[in-house]
């Protein structure tokens, strides 16, 4: 094999008739591969070291990249043995039992490279050279790092990565991640990461980790809500409503980098394929596993007939590139007629065309999808208290969620209490007041511009958006703010270092004015329109 990591080798070994005899990998004092060599030795595989001199003539080398055989420590050792630094490096490998293949087209150097077997390094000096290791890979093959079998992502035992940790902040990242950025800046001097990562002050490393959004521990910051079926759901997620195709793929990838693991989707948003592309790429790269994610989608109004539920679900699964959903919701309690290719069927007078389907019949079809393993949890969206109770009175599997518009102008206090009494959690959509809604008028109030919200946000040294998100979390309401801008995605995530005081929570609650932004009046002639009762 060549360039295989420990897990890839192990898979071959477990299935081979003829064992591999060699694994050829980049190996030199700055990348000594001691763990991989040990793994191979235990499995009777010899390691061959390519680029043993650090490949100084590689085409992508930069003028200020470190050159191994110019390292003062190696030069000092070479002087001790009356040899060249190159000969010391080659002897270092052969004494470790590593086959070594230096490249040269110059006869003098070829002869010199061969003349490295008539002396021995002391054990002490070999151990000293091993301390030069800084995971300084020069042949990183960055241009194929998005391939699912890219070998240098492996961070398990026997792989190549070390972890850099800042004890004070608790932040950490693998050195592989840090070396994705070729240089770190220190005191206005550009210092190569290969030499600097083991000596850089932790504050510089932490700054880099924050700026690069590679904090592996970020996802752990998000509390999880335990649903009534035992499943756990991150209390903060990324909404994808109004995220345009062409924008949402990058937004989801950025969100995963930041630490989001919960993504709220729907067939009617018409962007599930783009969300799926991001999820597939991030899972293939090893950045996240399927079991780490919580993916929600929703059954649209045209598919409420029991026979249409499973095909609609499978369509969303196909678009998202998934085998199952963590949560599937009935998007609205309103049913449209099913008309080929139309999500909003209307008559000649532009009136919506409705159909009578009992919510319970739709629900039973969703329960069957749970039994088939296509969904883990099922719930409702935009249902009022009477509609929820009707489902509860006739269900086998209880709804775990009711997703509704929720923010300080529409705090849904009574509906939240009603659901809580029945062990149903609330998810808040449009928690920032949906400022980018297509039907907004210039004179409409803006929640994030409210002076009272701004004043409280200033008290906590947060933005109004951050305050509004934290408000929901402190009410134990799941919240799914939407953004396609990385800076806002990061900002919306940065809300776990505060807790809003009870007095401020009550004051924010007092802003309620039944101020619904997503009033969907174009459906208010439906007999199932949910906003005709108090809650």
Phi, psi and omega in degrees: 000167174211133179064028176267139175272179188297319181290324178293320176297316182300321180296319176297312182302322183287345185237001187272149167270315175254122182289146171295144181261336187219146164236115182265124184220159170299132183202126180196177184301331179278348176216078192278350174054034185299322181291319179292321178298316179298317178300313181295318180299318179297336180253017175059041176242132179272142176262134171253132182263113169264164186049047184292343179257011178085012177047060184295339181263016179299141185298332185267007179296143177254153185306326185259013172293145179293144175248120189302312186284000170262001180297125182304328181291321177291320178299322179294318177295319180300319179297321180300320183263003181057044179229172175276157175304323179299316180296323177298316181297316181293319180293326175305317181288314184295325178287343175272001182078021181258129174290138187229138187228072178294148180253137170201152174245006180257123186302318182301317180287324177300316178296315181298319180297326180287334185274058183228016184247003183258019174212164179230138173281144176289157177303323181297319181287325176297315178298324179295315179296324179298335179287349179287345185304131175219025182055037185278072181287127178260341179248069188276348180051048182302333183289349174240017185290346177275359178285139182299338180260012177308122193279347188261014174272343189295126183239014180271174183303134182094349178278198189254353193266147168245158182249131176261132186231142173251110188297324185293314184267341183082002180282148178209158174199153178288152178298328176304318181293317183295323183283359171296332172267119190292327183229145169248146181263130181225118180050042179066010174249133178280122184241131180296133180298327184301327179263336192265337190298334181272355181237351182296140174300147185299330182294328178289318179298313181298318177302317179296317180300317181295315183293330185267356179054047180241031180280103183299335184276356186300317183300330181291344179292333189279115177298153178247142178263132178272120181278169186289352175257007179094345178289154179247141185229125177302135185288342177241132177222176177255122173281150181237005176296135180073005175278118187284147170305138185099341178248324193287330179300309180294323180299316180293319178296317177299318182296320177297318178299322181289326180135357177293141174230354183249124182230128183257120185234174174197147180300320185292343178290342176060032178222017183295328178296321179290321174298315180300323178299316180296315180298316181298315181296318182289326177287321180295326182281351181086004180292332182207151176255156180303320183292345177279343187265153172233109186246125178251140167223178188220143177279122184280163189299335181279355187241030183282338178301135186309321182288346181265348188294307183296315176301322178294318177300313182295329176295315178296318179300317180297315180296322181279348181071034184239159176267337180207160173253147174283330182207134177232129184244147164284115192296317178218153175282004183262134181248129173263160171293154179269117183229125186312121174077005182241126177268339181230069184296135182222158176274187183295341180262016179064027175266138179296143180259115185257166180218147180266112174226127178295130179305329182294322179295318176298317182298317180298323177294325177290323177300322178296327178291328174295315180299330180276357179082012180276339180221146176265323181221152178231152183201191186236166176212132179065024177270141174271178188298320180293320180292322177297314182298323178300318177293314181300324183287347187230010187262160168263317176254124181288145170296141180264338189219146160236116182265124184219161171298133184202126180193176184302330178282344178217077192280351173057032186303315183290322179292322177298316179297317179301313181292320180299320178298337182251015176060039176244131179271155177256135168253131182264113169264163186050047183292344179259007179088013177046059183296339181262017179298138186298332185265009180297141177253152182304327184273357179297143177294145178250117183301317184284348176262000180297123182303327181291319176294317180300320182295318179291320178301318180297322179302321182265006181057043178230165175281162175305320179299316179297320178297317182295324178290315180295327177305315180292317181298321180288351173261005185063032176257129177292141188224138187228069177297147180252138169200153173245005180258125185302319182298322179284324176301316178295316182296319180296335180278338187273063184228011185265006180256010176227162169221130183283132181295151183305319181298320179289324177299316180296322180295317178296320177302326184290349179282353182302132179218024184055036186276077181282127177268328182256069188276347178038052182297340179291352175247009187286357175269002177284140176296343180257012179304125192277348190258021179271352176243170189299319178203000000 
